[in-house]
Amino acid sequence: MKILDKYVIKHFVIPFLYCLTVFIALYIIIDLFGRLDEILKQNIRTIVLLEYYLSMIPLIIVQTAPVASLISVIYVLGALNKYGEITAMRAAGLSIYRILMPFICIGFAITVLVFSLSEKVLPQSMRTAEAIKENSIENSEKNKPASNKVISNIALYGKNNRLIFIDSFNTSSNTAMGITILEQDKKDNVSLKINAHEAIWANERWVFSNILMYRLDDKGAVIDSPEFFQEKAMPMERPREIISKGTNYEYMGFRDLSNYIKNFSEASPKLITRLRVDLHQKISIPFASMVVILIGAGFALKVRQRGKATALLGIGMSVIIGFLYYAFMASCIALGKSSVLPPLLSAHLANILFGLIGVTLIRN
């Protein structure tokens, strides 16, 4: 590694780590003050809060690494421009691509880091955080009246090798609508399919209504006639388990989510579309840091102001670029989950478009 590369990397890493530290601190402070009443009423121990917020750090890093990268690259290139170091590098015969090579390498390293955190650390850390939040921090919520919230498209692995899909679940009345249960044998072949119009949680059990039960052979063909029940009590996960296990797709690793989609491939086309968008996001989100470094570098190299104006302009550019990037990505994701765009395109379109803009700005 050449002296120039070390020099650039050193000046990038320091503000990058500083930005991450600030983001983590701000998140913890804002969240802590938002829960202060609950914490004081329940007299939650400091060690519990410490464990909870430590578990949240991987999520904060994954979500804020692109913004930290953008601020850092604009700050570093702005400083190099301010003191004429870019001009000196060009006068020494270095091309603009060679000057930016350390930033590209850093962007790739951040991409690998974010992907590794998402796959190896984030799923377990979020399970820990959710368990602490449910059992300690929000314990008092059990005694409060439930809000009238409806959750759509729930799918989960149930006990005894069962796949459960629910069209909608009302958390106020503990009522599930549009239930499909697939019971599998030891070879993972569906042996029993249960369709029910409604299920109500009452007296610590589920009461299903308008039920059709199909028994299937090894090839998936229906055996005999389906059984119909007007009303019947049947086992299913408790409401809290349905909400916690059936809705947290975004924190799964790539392989787990891929298997999840495979198991529920015939349950609901709408659900599968949404899950495939989430699956492709597992790849696109880590590359966000690389993309914003390219586009941030393209804009920063065109800045010619000196003194405090450079820093202020850099901050303003970071805010505008970050807002446009995330707004466009959110729009693409929404269109993908609405089946307007294919899942693959919706997850990667923002990276492709802004990456091309960044490369174009650098070339010009």
RODO-2510 file (C-alpha; in nm, 4 decimals, decimal comma):
residues 364
     n   res          X          Y          Z
     1     m     0,0000     0,0000     0,0000
     2     k     0,1420     0,3367    -0,1017
     3     i     0,1826     0,6328     0,1334
     4     l    -0,0923     0,8206    -0,0526
     5     d    -0,3394     0,5345     0,0003
     6     k    -0,2595     0,5202     0,3722
     7     y    -0,2995     0,8949     0,3958
     8     v    -0,6442     0,8925     0,2299
     9     i    -0,7687     0,5873     0,4216
    10     k    -0,6593     0,7347     0,7540
    11     h    -0,8434     1,0593     0,6843
    12     f    -1,1565     0,8658     0,5783
    13     v    -1,1717     0,6145     0,8641
    14     i    -1,1570     0,8740     1,1432
    15     p    -1,4674     1,0766     1,0379
    16     f    -1,6441     0,7523     0,9388
    17     l    -1,6028     0,6049     1,2879
    18     y    -1,6901     0,9411     1,4395
    19     c    -2,0158     0,9536     1,2405
    20     l    -2,1093     0,5976     1,3403
    21     t    -2,0420     0,6804     1,7055
    22     v    -2,2592     0,9918     1,6845
    23     f    -2,5432     0,8002     1,5154
    24     i    -2,5312     0,5228     1,7774
    25     a    -2,5274     0,7767     2,0616
    26     l    -2,8167     0,9763     1,9115
    27     y    -3,0269     0,6629     1,8616
    28     i    -2,9711     0,5480     2,2197
    29     i    -3,0394     0,8931     2,3678
    30     i    -3,3589     0,9483     2,1662
    31     d    -3,4898     0,5969     2,2331
    32     l    -3,3952     0,6143     2,6020
    33     f    -3,5798     0,9416     2,6587
    34     g    -3,8779     0,8063     2,4663
    35     r    -3,9027     0,5122     2,7084
    36     l    -3,8057     0,7041     3,0221
    37     d    -4,1517     0,6813     3,1834
    38     e    -4,1639     0,3031     3,1427
    39     i    -3,8079     0,2621     3,2658
    40     l    -3,8697     0,4654     3,5815
    41     k    -4,2058     0,3034     3,6572
    42     q    -4,0697    -0,0505     3,6229
    43     n    -3,7342     0,0323     3,7799
    44     i    -3,5510    -0,1474     3,5002
    45     r    -3,1930    -0,2332     3,5910
    46     t    -2,9072    -0,0594     3,4145
    47     i    -2,7567    -0,3936     3,3075
    48     v    -3,0811    -0,4809     3,1220
    49     l    -3,0803    -0,1487     2,9355
    50     l    -2,7118    -0,1897     2,8554
    51     e    -2,7707    -0,5366     2,7096
    52     y    -3,0677    -0,4111     2,5075
    53     y    -2,8845    -0,1182     2,3486
    54     l    -2,5717    -0,3262     2,2845
    55     s    -2,7966    -0,5677     2,0935
    56     m    -2,9279    -0,2776     1,8845
    57     i    -2,5829    -0,1559     1,7738
    58     p    -2,5503    -0,3968     1,4739
    59     l    -2,8841    -0,2716     1,3367
    60     i    -2,7802     0,0929     1,3802
    61     i    -2,4503     0,0279     1,2003
    62     v    -2,6206    -0,1498     0,9095
    63     q    -2,8728     0,1334     0,8670
    64     t    -2,6341     0,4286     0,9091
    65     a    -2,3133     0,3033     0,7437
    66     p    -2,4104     0,4493     0,4006
    67     v    -2,4806     0,7935     0,5512
    68     a    -2,1531     0,7836     0,7458
    69     s    -1,9711     0,6842     0,4257
    70     l    -2,1304     0,9700     0,2319
    71     i    -2,0429     1,2322     0,4926
    72     s    -1,6873     1,1002     0,5226
    73     v    -1,6078     1,0931     0,1503
    74     i    -1,7445     1,4444     0,0966
    75     y    -1,5568     1,5718     0,4025
    76     v    -1,2237     1,4134     0,2997
    77     l    -1,2395     1,5184    -0,0650
    78     g    -1,3572     1,8629     0,0388
    79     a    -1,0538     1,8970     0,2673
    80     l    -0,8188     1,7724    -0,0054
    81     n    -0,9687     2,0256    -0,2452
    82     k    -0,9499     2,3011     0,0135
    83     y    -0,5728     2,2682     0,0533
    84     g    -0,5057     2,2024    -0,3161
    85     e    -0,3974     1,8421    -0,2609
    86     i    -0,6173     1,7099    -0,5423
    87     t    -0,4479     1,9516    -0,7800
    88     a    -0,1052     1,8393    -0,6553
    89     m    -0,1958     1,4723    -0,7106
    90     r    -0,3144     1,5452    -1,0643
    91     a     0,0053     1,7451    -1,1317
    92     a     0,2067     1,4421    -1,0154
    93     g     0,0488     1,2385    -1,2953
    94     l    -0,2218     1,0553    -1,0982
    95     s    -0,5527     1,0017    -1,2744
    96     i    -0,8774     1,0788    -1,0950
    97     y    -0,9526     0,7043    -1,0838
    98     r    -0,6212     0,6366    -0,9078
    99     i    -0,6934     0,9117    -0,6568
   100     l    -1,0352     0,7597    -0,5819
   101     m    -0,9111     0,3992    -0,5657
   102     p    -0,8673     0,4059    -0,1824
   103     f    -1,2283     0,5245    -0,1459
   104     i    -1,3522     0,2440    -0,3706
   105     c    -1,1562    -0,0127    -0,1674
   106     i    -1,2995     0,1302     0,1548
   107     g    -1,6493     0,1164     0,0065
   108     f    -1,6010    -0,2492    -0,0815
   109     a    -1,4708    -0,3224     0,2698
   110     i    -1,7740    -0,1501     0,4252
   111     t    -2,0021    -0,3500     0,1935
   112     v    -1,8466    -0,6771     0,3128
   113     l    -1,8681    -0,5633     0,6756
   114     v    -2,2366    -0,4660     0,6498
   115     f    -2,3261    -0,7906     0,4711
   116     s    -2,1407    -0,9957     0,7345
   117     l    -2,3188    -0,8122     1,0158
   118     s    -2,6548    -0,8666     0,8446
   119     e    -2,5929    -1,2388     0,8007
   120     k    -2,3980    -1,3424     1,1093
   121     v    -2,4717    -1,0930     1,3867
   122     l    -2,7962    -0,9039     1,3182
   123     p    -3,0478    -1,1961     1,3358
   124     q    -2,9268    -1,3105     1,6782
   125     s    -2,8819    -0,9589     1,8149
   126     m    -3,2361    -0,8611     1,7123
   127     r    -3,3800    -1,1761     1,8708
   128     t    -3,2012    -1,0790     2,1920
   129     a    -3,3238    -0,7191     2,1686
   130     e    -3,6834    -0,8262     2,0997
   131     a    -3,6774    -1,0698     2,3939
   132     i    -3,5486    -0,8003     2,6317
   133     k    -3,7976    -0,5473     2,4971
   134     e    -4,0891    -0,7882     2,5349
   135     n    -4,0012    -0,9351     2,8740
   136     s    -3,8500    -0,6380     3,0563
   137     i    -3,8871    -0,2983     2,8922
   138     e    -4,2483    -0,3266     2,7704
   139     n    -4,3758    -0,5510     3,0460
   140     s    -4,6285    -0,2903     3,1533
   141     e    -4,7882    -0,2996     2,8093
   142     k    -4,9556    -0,6301     2,9013
   143     n    -5,1841    -0,4469     3,1439
   144     k    -5,2821    -0,1787     2,8949
   145     p    -5,5719    -0,2130     2,6519
   146     a    -5,4506    -0,3421     2,3163
   147     s    -5,4556    -0,1041     2,0247
   148     n    -5,6768    -0,1871     1,7301
   149     k    -5,4005    -0,2890     1,4934
   150     v    -5,4370    -0,5238     1,1978
   151     i    -5,1282    -0,7086     1,0719
   152     s    -5,1440    -0,8515     0,7199
   153     n    -4,9648    -1,1424     0,5550
   154     i    -4,8292    -1,3392     0,8500
   155     a    -4,6373    -1,6602     0,7828
   156     l    -4,4411    -1,8710     1,0300
   157     y    -4,3019    -2,2127     1,1099
   158     g    -4,5347    -2,3659     1,3640
   159     k    -4,4794    -2,6461     1,6111
   160     n    -4,4928    -3,0085     1,4952
   161     n    -4,3532    -2,9226     1,1510
   162     r    -4,6420    -2,7003     1,0412
   163     l    -4,6469    -2,3996     0,8091
   164     i    -4,9031    -2,1353     0,9063
   165     f    -5,0228    -1,8500     0,6853
   166     i    -5,2699    -1,5837     0,8052
   167     d    -5,4199    -1,3170     0,5784
   168     s    -5,4781    -1,0698     0,8627
   169     f    -5,4586    -1,0633     1,2408
   170     n    -5,6381    -0,8119     1,4635
   171     t    -5,4302    -0,7543     1,7766
   172     s    -5,7218    -0,5925     1,9610
   173     s    -5,9684    -0,8800     1,9326
   174     n    -5,7047    -1,1542     1,8819
   175     t    -5,8868    -1,2599     1,5668
   176     a    -5,7149    -1,4235     1,2707
   177     m    -5,8760    -1,4174     0,9263
   178     g    -5,7983    -1,6384     0,6279
   179     i    -5,5911    -1,9134     0,7892
   180     t    -5,4044    -2,1838     0,5968
   181     i    -5,2161    -2,4531     0,7871
   182     l    -4,9943    -2,7083     0,6117
   183     e    -4,8906    -3,0053     0,8254
   184     q    -4,5807    -3,1873     0,6977
   185     d    -4,4599    -3,5407     0,7533
   186     k    -4,1018    -3,6419     0,8396
   187     k    -4,0041    -3,6114     0,4704
   188     d    -4,1450    -3,2551     0,4554
   189     n    -4,4337    -3,3626     0,2343
   190     v    -4,7659    -3,1905     0,3091
   191     s    -4,9954    -3,4522     0,4619
   192     l    -5,2770    -3,2270     0,5849
   193     k    -5,4051    -2,8921     0,4618
   194     i    -5,6421    -2,6868     0,6775
   195     n    -5,8298    -2,3815     0,5506
   196     a    -6,0348    -2,1728     0,7927
   197     h    -6,2243    -1,8503     0,7488
   198     e    -6,1636    -1,7241     1,1019
   199     a    -5,9997    -1,8124     1,4324
   200     i    -6,0576    -1,6398     1,7678
   201     w    -5,8294    -1,6657     2,0711
   202     a    -6,0494    -1,7152     2,3794
   203     n    -5,9972    -1,8912     2,7119
   204     e    -5,6358    -1,9768     2,6235
   205     r    -5,7285    -2,1657     2,3052
   206     w    -5,8043    -2,1043     1,9377
   207     v    -6,1594    -2,1604     1,8127
   208     f    -6,1702    -2,1957     1,4328
   209     s    -6,4832    -2,1499     1,2207
   210     n    -6,5792    -2,2590     0,8673
   211     i    -6,3005    -2,5171     0,8376
   212     l    -6,2054    -2,7404     0,5455
   213     m    -5,9484    -3,0159     0,6047
   214     y    -5,7771    -3,1980     0,3152
   215     r    -5,5653    -3,5097     0,3637
   216     l    -5,2939    -3,5485     0,0999
   217     d    -5,0770    -3,8346    -0,0217
   218     d    -4,7010    -3,8210    -0,0916
   219     k    -4,7642    -3,6672    -0,4349
   220     g    -4,9890    -3,3916    -0,2988
   221     a    -5,3149    -3,5414    -0,4267
   222     v    -5,6255    -3,5179    -0,2080
   223     i    -5,7260    -3,8416    -0,0337
   224     d    -6,1050    -3,8976    -0,0033
   225     s    -6,3410    -3,6040     0,0430
   226     p    -6,2486    -3,2959     0,2449
   227     e    -6,3902    -3,2672     0,5966
   228     f    -6,5961    -2,9619     0,6904
   229     f    -6,6459    -2,8216     1,0414
   230     q    -6,8625    -2,5259     1,1319
   231     e    -6,6598    -2,4649     1,4469
   232     k    -6,3737    -2,6469     1,6138
   233     a    -6,1010    -2,5816     1,8712
   234     m    -5,7587    -2,6537     1,7228
   235     p    -5,3991    -2,5912     1,8311
   236     m    -5,2032    -2,2963     1,6930
   237     e    -4,9342    -2,0667     1,8298
   238     r    -5,0389    -1,8074     2,0866
   239     p    -5,1118    -1,4514     1,9573
   240     r    -4,7820    -1,3131     2,0901
   241     e    -4,5877    -1,5924     1,9154
   242     i    -4,7743    -1,5320     1,5905
   243     i    -4,6828    -1,1631     1,5929
   244     s    -4,3184    -1,2112     1,6939
   245     k    -4,2365    -1,5140     1,4757
   246     g    -4,4505    -1,4370     1,1744
   247     t    -4,3600    -1,0776     1,0940
   248     n    -3,9828    -1,0297     1,1490
   249     y    -3,8685    -1,1195     0,7960
   250     e    -3,6326    -0,8233     0,7597
   251     y    -3,3934    -0,9493     1,0276
   252     m    -3,3477    -1,2963     0,8782
   253     g    -3,0226    -1,3858     0,7047
   254     f    -3,0136    -1,4364     0,3282
   255     r    -3,0128    -1,8174     0,3480
   256     d    -3,2864    -1,8331     0,6128
   257     l    -3,5113    -1,5973     0,4185
   258     s    -3,4471    -1,7906     0,0974
   259     n    -3,5573    -2,1144     0,2686
   260     y    -3,8536    -1,9286     0,4175
   261     i    -3,9672    -1,8243     0,0695
   262     k    -3,9225    -2,1783    -0,0594
   263     n    -4,1417    -2,3239     0,2152
   264     f    -4,4175    -2,0678     0,1616
   265     s    -4,3934    -2,0535    -0,2180
   266     e    -4,7536    -2,1737    -0,2621
   267     a    -4,9101    -1,9946     0,0336
   268     s    -4,9704    -1,6442    -0,1023
   269     p    -4,8396    -1,4720    -0,4181
   270     k    -4,8545    -1,1295    -0,2468
   271     l    -4,6524    -1,2492     0,0507
   272     i    -4,3933    -1,4185    -0,1696
   273     t    -4,3502    -1,1017    -0,3765
   274     r    -4,2854    -0,8974    -0,0633
   275     l    -4,0426    -1,1568     0,0706
   276     r    -3,8499    -1,1708    -0,2580
   277     v    -3,8056    -0,7943    -0,2475
   278     d    -3,6725    -0,8283     0,1085
   279     l    -3,4422    -1,1081    -0,0084
   280     h    -3,2849    -0,8949    -0,2831
   281     q    -3,2500    -0,6097    -0,0348
   282     k    -3,0115    -0,8316     0,1630
   283     i    -2,7691    -0,7782    -0,1270
   284     s    -2,8561    -0,4232    -0,2320
   285     i    -2,8371    -0,2578     0,1121
   286     p    -2,4716    -0,3523     0,1798
   287     f    -2,3758    -0,2017    -0,1601
   288     a    -2,5391     0,1284    -0,0642
   289     s    -2,2137     0,2459     0,0959
   290     m    -2,0211     0,1834    -0,2270
   291     v    -2,2842     0,3688    -0,4312
   292     v    -2,2990     0,6777    -0,2087
   293     i    -1,9185     0,6938    -0,2021
   294     l    -1,9160     0,7089    -0,5826
   295     i    -2,1844     0,9744    -0,6095
   296     g    -2,0476     1,1701    -0,3115
   297     a    -1,7014     1,1701    -0,4665
   298     g    -1,8432     1,2888    -0,7984
   299     f    -2,0095     1,5896    -0,6352
   300     a    -1,7235     1,6660    -0,3926
   301     l    -1,4646     1,6853    -0,6713
   302     k    -1,6579     1,9702    -0,8323
   303     v    -1,6510     2,1873    -0,5187
   304     r    -1,4079     2,4769    -0,5471
   305     q    -1,5025     2,6902    -0,2451
   306     r    -1,2525     2,7591     0,0291
   307     g    -1,2712     2,7911     0,4062
   308     k    -1,5910     2,7330     0,6034
   309     a    -1,8029     2,7394     0,2896
   310     t    -1,6510     2,4051     0,1871
   311     a    -1,7584     2,2317     0,5080
   312     l    -2,1081     2,3813     0,4998
   313     l    -2,1529     2,2910     0,1347
   314     g    -2,0315     1,9374     0,2076
   315     i    -2,2895     1,8931     0,4843
   316     g    -2,5629     2,0305     0,2610
   317     m    -2,4650     1,8006    -0,0248
   318     s    -2,4633     1,4998     0,2088
   319     v    -2,8153     1,5769     0,3301
   320     i    -2,9548     1,6315    -0,0202
   321     i    -2,7859     1,3284    -0,1779
   322     g    -2,8798     1,1037     0,1147
   323     f    -3,2424     1,2195     0,1047
   324     l    -3,2742     1,1683    -0,2721
   325     y    -3,1091     0,8263    -0,2577
   326     y    -3,3186     0,6908     0,0283
   327     a    -3,6405     0,8441    -0,1059
   328     f    -3,5847     0,6840    -0,4469
   329     m    -3,4905     0,3490    -0,2898
   330     a    -3,8003     0,3540    -0,0665
   331     s    -4,0190     0,4299    -0,3698
   332     c    -3,8676     0,1414    -0,5658
   333     i    -3,9148    -0,0979    -0,2748
   334     a    -4,2788     0,0084    -0,2382
   335     l    -4,3379    -0,0448    -0,6114
   336     g    -4,1716    -0,3862    -0,5887
   337     k    -4,3852    -0,4988    -0,2952
   338     s    -4,6925    -0,3763    -0,4836
   339     s    -4,5898    -0,5965    -0,7830
   340     v    -4,5456    -0,2909    -1,0081
   341     l    -4,1717    -0,3629    -1,0469
   342     p    -4,0025    -0,7056    -1,0448
   343     p    -3,8450    -0,7823    -0,7016
   344     l    -3,4892    -0,7937    -0,8405
   345     l    -3,5205    -0,4573    -1,0187
   346     s    -3,6986    -0,2831    -0,7309
   347     a    -3,4243    -0,3762    -0,4830
   348     h    -3,1291    -0,2789    -0,7062
   349     l    -3,2630     0,0064    -0,9220
   350     a    -3,1569     0,2826    -0,6811
   351     n    -2,8024     0,1450    -0,6597
   352     i    -2,7772     0,1085    -1,0371
   353     l    -2,9104     0,4570    -1,1161
   354     f    -2,7160     0,6469    -0,8499
   355     g    -2,4034     0,4406    -0,9186
   356     l    -2,4186     0,5403    -1,2864
   357     i    -2,4716     0,9041    -1,1890
   358     g    -2,1662     0,8864    -0,9612
   359     v    -1,9460     0,7316    -1,2327
   360     t    -2,0665     0,9915    -1,4850
   361     l    -1,9856     1,2790    -1,2499
   362     i    -1,6377     1,1381    -1,1839
   363     r    -1,5654     1,0939    -1,5559
   364     n    -1,6706     1,4515    -1,6287
***
